[in-house]
Structure formats: structure tokens, C-alpha cells
Amino acid sequence: MGPIVRVGPREIAVNTSEGVKTIQKVQRGFAKSEWYDKTGPGLIGMRDREKHSHRRRLLAHPLSNTALQDFEPLVQAMVDLAMEKIRHESRRLGHADVYKWFGLMATDIIGDLTFGSSFRMLEQGRGNQYTDDLQSTLHQVHMRIVLYPLLDILAYLPLKQAREVGEKFKRIGGYGKESMKRLKHAQATGALLLLYSSEALRLYGTASGSHHCSVPAGGWQIEDYYLPPSTVVTSQAYSLHRRPETFEEPFSFKPERWLDPTAEMQMAFIPFGERPRICIGINLAYVELRLTTAAFFRAFKGAVVDPALADDDMHLENYTLISPKGRKCLVQV
């Protein structure tokens, strides 16, 4: 099986650096496919380029490197609180669930940034209505795409479960509107850390799934294949980051590979997508990753995986965003 694979009557999966770069560039005419119509409202699902550009510009300033310099002390305070909570839980239980604490920390940070106040989930040690809605709807969005239009039809039936799902999507939409309203009014530590961060993002980038685009008028010639207009082409970081032609021993965690990366490695490295469709939160993600990693290993030098954590618990599940199957990551600190 080569890097160009037909996965459906009108769908082709592309797994070459040059091909992915071409697909991701808006100016080459590759628009988001109809697949995104099934994902619901929001920046990711917006296919209208003008509306998408307007929304992205609105979000760009508070997530820029310049704005985040002023925001960094707040992020650092959240990181310090997360370390305190991890230490306390470890003393009480003999281990700490860092998956839980880092998730609460990241949500509190984005809450402060977009809503003007923290959700205070780190302080309380548990999620709230917002996170419960978000986590459950991520899975339901994936199922909606797979079973479209069946789930949309079920939403009109007098079923309790269908009604609850509809209410969750309405609340998620409300959170987004509130965030946008506030934004409209508002308008690394070292080379070693960078090596480990890059390798972790290569293997475990949060958004590693497929992105769907339509071939523009005139078609597209890729390698030995001609793809006619409107053919859906997909690209994904998961496969591209594991190409043995690009990354030696691709399934091994080898941070040292980034000491002297080849041009092909740098071209294939897209944990946050490719410009101009790159994740708008990339700068905030790097700030959180840098501060949290440094703080954790400074505070817990002897941290080890808890024996109670099974290999199957850490098996990757991909419902729009990846997460460990067991929804936990237990460590002894």
C-alpha cells in the first residue's frame, strides 16, 4: 500500500509531505469538503472563507505571542496550582491522575482567556457543566459524522436521549457566543525541552485525525494519479508523522531525532495543521506545554507510572481529538 490510497468511491487519502502541503493551502483552491457540514457550528466547521477569516481574525489577537506575554503569569499560576493538586492527591492516594489535573488546568486557562474568568475547576478538583457537555459532544459529533443523517433525524423524535444531546449542543453554542461577545469587546525554556516536546507532538498530537478537502476545478495531478474536480482528498498528521521514509524508527520515542532534523522531517511535522489552516491556539498550546512540562519535572523528579495503569488504559482513541482510552494517566510522584 502506497502513500496515495483510495478509501471510498470519491475519497482519496494522501500521505506525502508535498501532497499534504498542497491540500492545506487555501490559495491552491482546496476548499473544505461537505464533510464539515456534519460537524456543527464553529470555526472548524465553517466552509465559507469570508466568515471563517473574519472569525479567525477576531480570535487571533488574544492568542498571539504578544498578547500571551501579558497572560503568561496567569498561566504560570494555574500550572503551580496544578502541581500542588497533583502532590496532594499523590500523598492521599499513592498516585495522581495527571490526565485529569492537566485537563482541568487547560480548561481553566482557556476559560480565563475567553470568558474573562476561570471555571475554578482546579480548585474544586472536578469538571463542570461546560466540560461535561464538551467531552460528551466531541464523541457525539464523531458519531453524527459516521451515522449522518440518521442522528439528525433522531433529534426530531420525542426521545429523552435525543433531547439531552440537543440541549448539550445548544449549551455548547451558547458558550461559544458568550466567548465571541467578550472577545469583540476586548479586542523555550531550553533546547532539551523543545526536543522532547516536538517528539511528543509527533506521536501524540491532539488533532491527529483526517482533514477533508475538495479537489478544485481543473483537477489535481499527484505523483502518477490524476484526481478529477470535487474528489475528496484527506490528509492526517497521524500517518504522516509515522512515515518510515521520513522518520527513522517512526514508532519509537526518540527526541534526539530533532537535534538535526532533515528538511523532509520539518515539512512533514504538522501537529497543529498547516498554514493558513493552522490551529489558532498554537501559541497558547506551546506556552502551556513549556511551562507545565518544566514545572512538573522540576517538582517531581522521581515520577514514575503507577503499576495500576494498564497499557490498554493509554491506548489512543480518536473522536475529533485524541485521548487515552482509560481517560486517566496515573503516576507516582
Helices and strands as residue ranges (DSSP letters): E 4-8, E 11-14, H 17-24, G 26-28, E 31-32, G 34-38, H 49-60, G 61-63, H 65-93, E 96-97, H 98-115, H 121-124, H 129-146, H 150-154, H 160-186, H 191-204, E 210-214, E 220-222, E 225-227, E 232-236, H 237-240, G 255-258, H 263-268, H 282-299, E 304-305, G 311-314, E 316-318, E 322-324, E 330-332
